[in-house]
Amino acid sequence: MRIMTTTATDPEVRAELVATVRRFITREVMPVASDLEHADTYPEDIVEQMKALGLFGIAIPEAYGGLGLDLLTYTEVVEELAYGWMSLSGVVNTHTIAAHLIVHHGTEEQKRRWLPRMATGELRGCLSLSEADAGSDTRNLTCRAARDGDEFVVTGTKMWVTNGERAGIVALAVRTDEGISCLIVEKDPGPRFGGIAVSRNIGKLGYKGIETVEMTYDGHRVPADALLGDAGRGLGYILGALEVGRINIAARAVGVARAAFDAALAYAQERRTMGKPIAEHQAIQMKIADMATKLEAARLLTRNAAERKQAGERADVEAGMAKLFASEAAFEIATDAMRIHGGVGYTTELPVERYYRDAPLMIIGEGTNEIQRLVIARGLLARASGKAAG
Ligand SMILES: Cc1cc2nc3c(=O)[nH]c(=O)nc-3n(C[C@H](O)[C@H](O)[C@H](O)COP(=O)(O)OP(=O)(O)OC[C@H]3O[C@@H](n4cnc5c(N)ncnc54)[C@H](O)[C@@H]3O)c2cc1C
């Protein structure tokens, strides 16, 4: 099935948007990112500016009020956001996954109901797949939606819902009689709505400023027309959309890695020991060469995955490879950047410590790297035997 319908974006349009986002990040985000992150403060003003730039509608077709740009453009914008502050790429990620689900599996009426408001950022989306005992093991999820006339009654607890409190819609994975289904649940932003409660705000090592929460559904009623596509096929839809999520994670990893590398390169030329800049010590040069090589490889894998998904090809293997390699590279590059900074790299005076705390999330989120290896191997074996990957 071809699932990406937007045509490739004119490279000049892409370059112009990426340059605009880079200016915005340099002027508005980098001066304040570490302070907001340390205080764990939601970046209201920055998010308002992201709305004005159209970043919530990058991948939503123009017919529904979005910018209708391609996945490669989205990837490059995500890299810029993460370069400034990784949490900002999290603000758009699950929103874009929810929009992707509606674009590709929604009815015309559902698209018109939600996408125009999502494109402006007025209505923001999140993805709620994981539960306490169903992270890697998604098929084990227990949150239940029982059909009652023209409504579903939802009961259960979901974990790890990034953007869950501020979202106005939740792409929610639930168990129905037919199997796992996806509901698009409308709610008011905030800690409570009907039978939905934000039952816990989860403290994190990094990725601060935006919320990741536990959400409890206690007999919450949802109209039957909130069902996305066919009942029982929701997990397949979500796993397809997670290819976009994994490309986002890979692009974020490239952004964090580039920020760490740039900081290390600049510091290595300024800092002097034994009478010369540390950049002239061969031990530091080895690190710089390895960091730059990993960064370049991570970016190329990420672009390859984005282009393949954009072309409508199944990109499970490529998105998995990009996510796996880029996230491990980001963690190694952030660690080396800290080592190149010596003692000051371990302080909160420079953003290097933030890159070091943010990088591991990319190893875990959107399917851990152990799971990516399973996805890659399964996909390769399925292609080798001429079958579609499951
Ligand atoms: C900050 C943050 C934000 C998140 N945001 C969201 C979100 O917005 N929406 C959402 O739905 N989810 C979200 N998640 C959930 C995330 O996708 C899961 O945490 C992740 O998939 C891992 O699941 P788990 O935590 O249950 O770990 P487990 O599944 O318990 O894994 C534990 C360890 O066992 C390994 N493992 C598990 N199964 C296998 C296997 N079969 N073979 C080999 N190794 C295995 C894992 O790789 C890992 O090392 C978020 C998580 C975090 C930390």
The ligand as an ORCA input file, in Angstrom:
! r2SCAN-3c Opt
* xyz 0 1
  C      10.225      9.875     27.933
  C       9.373      8.864     27.239
  C       8.366      9.281     26.416
  C       7.511      8.345     25.803
  N       6.453      8.796     25.053
  C       5.547      7.897     24.589
  C       4.359      8.350     23.916
  O       4.152      9.539     23.694
  N       3.436      7.421     23.560
  C       3.604      6.082     23.777
  O       2.727      5.307     23.426
  N       4.738      5.625     24.392
  C       5.701      6.490     24.794
  N       6.848      6.047     25.440
  C       6.981      4.604     25.705
  C       8.141      3.932     24.980
  O       7.812      3.720     23.635
  C       8.460      2.661     25.757
  O       9.046      3.041     26.988
  C       9.376      1.754     25.002
  O       8.728      1.212     23.888
  C       9.925      0.610     25.885
  O       8.904     -0.032     26.548
  P       9.039     -0.338     28.125
  O       9.398      0.942     28.787
  O       7.808     -1.037     28.562
  O      10.280     -1.284     28.234
  P      10.297     -2.959     28.199
  O       9.432     -3.350     27.076
  O       9.895     -3.391     29.576
  O      11.769     -3.219     27.928
  C      12.774     -3.381     28.954
  C      14.060     -3.861     28.303
  O      13.863     -5.159     27.723
  C      14.172     -5.134     26.330
  N      13.252     -6.007     25.611
  C      11.893     -6.071     25.738
  N      11.391     -7.001     24.925
  C      12.427     -7.549     24.250
  C      12.563     -8.543     23.253
  N      11.501     -9.180     22.747
  N      13.805     -8.845     22.801
  C      14.889     -8.204     23.274
  N      14.837     -7.220     24.223
  C      13.622     -6.913     24.701
  C      14.019     -3.664     25.926
  O      14.775     -3.377     24.753
  C      14.533     -2.969     27.163
  O      15.947     -2.951     27.124
  C       7.734      6.963     26.005
  C       8.807      6.547     26.813
  C       9.616      7.476     27.412
  C      10.730      6.995     28.301
*
